[in-house]
């Protein structure tokens, strides 16, 4: 993991001091609420329905046991004993008091953490693959490049007042576990024919009111130049992105209005002009950062077989562990979607337990996934049973990764000022139909249900195999049903199937969709999404609107 | 308050023999580049502090070698000053006067910066390289 040097720590300390100064000036009415709002947003502080919500940055979703323990401490001391892991690999606290906020920032800074740029019209926290450094299919660990982006984007003097928020994701394999085609910039690390590392650059993806898949603007930018290339993209966006309408201000709109060829030409021209300025970090800085992401000291004698004579353990191993590049190891997904739970929530006690387990079994590293689960990336297979036993006792061993109950849901109207409808209860009601029958869930297979409580799409409904969108229909909560989305390497946008439903109607509709899929699939290997792509919407529509 | 000696971009491009020009957020700063030789002052306006286009205008002018006065004018707030200095501004005409004490501590806030920009500060990677 990356560790701060004195420069990183000094910048965080200065940022905390700056925000305390800004809060003090706001309380003295030296600055207006309108002037203060972007300042607090750039420090991750939102005003929600009931209280302030704080979003703490977890750079590229990686944190240590010590850091996780601090997140537990913050939940215990400043919140209601739980936190909520988000689709951008951060954590949110829903019940923060402004008067405690500066103490909270001090606590975070003690473990090299902060809440900078988790909101606001700036470059947000960089996201990445939760299996980075462990996946057999990656060309290199993408996280050093995410760290280079983190530093480059922190307090960027030119790009802190962008037309709108800006999200960047970095992956290093053909499999996309970070939804890069739904980001403002998606970077895929790859090797060219000469064996050199570089990025395929995608631009202009996003969800919200106008969902768009990103487009490739460059097949290969050498890693040594990707920061200046990013600078060129951001400059074109900062100068020409729309500022007249908040709903048309994301880079996806600019890319669509200019056309991808013209947008690409402008970026390339800008990048050519930036070349003489030598904006890219030198190789020594790449080397310094890469050296902080070494392979852990793997046990070469770790046995590769697992005793799965306990069927409950075996089901969890099958569902929640991922192939590891090192023989004898696996990557473990800790589901935060237990029966009756709130997707992404973890209690302080659970966070402490996960911190302990990471230190004991997983080389002191935890990852947050964009599906709102947690990962221990490097676990010896021989330790899986002991790990599972502790997780199970803590309510953290639900064997449902990528299954029907592994639902993404935004906070919805239970917390959010923007929402038109509740999301969490819909997720819970759908899950309740399946959560007591693991075999039935496994029989249905991979099925990604994603629920947003409003058109802003924080629950990624556009990328759901089944997407659900809460809307306001004459003062009543109503739910639209969408099918066929994917945020993976086979990215696609879900389409509305037909008229909307009320709360119970949407739950029944999902049930009928699954029933139809099981009867229509070519076999257990054909996923729901594949069946939908093969058959088209008509038979699914017939099954739902009987 | 408009200063009559400062030409608009349109006036400059129409041949005004002025040594000072004002550009608005939507103006292309690169249109000034053929005229930099005659300019001693470029005023970049910020009608709203949230509109960040002026930061790009400033950097573009400095990158092109402009060494005259680069003024940020309008809705210029103390919490934007640090970014503005790094983007190349060296003169400020805020609509509402700034508290000099707050300005001083704001500009002294950060002992290090991460990026190379239009000011003279060395980015973190350059300091580490020498360490």
Interface residues (C-beta under 8 A of the other chain):
Chain A: X5 X7 X8 X10 X11 X14 X17 X18 X21 X22 X25 X30 X31 X35 X38 X39 X121 X151 X152 X154 X155 X156 X157 X158 X159 X160 X161 X162 X235 X238 X239 X243 X273 X274 X277 X278 X279 X281 X282 X284 X285 X288
Chain B: X49 X50 X51 X52 X53 X55 X56 X59 X63 X77 X79 X80 X82 X83 X84 X86 X87 X99 X102 X105 X106 X109 X110 X111 X112 X113 X114 X115 X116 X117 X118 X123 X124 X125 X126 X127 X128 X129
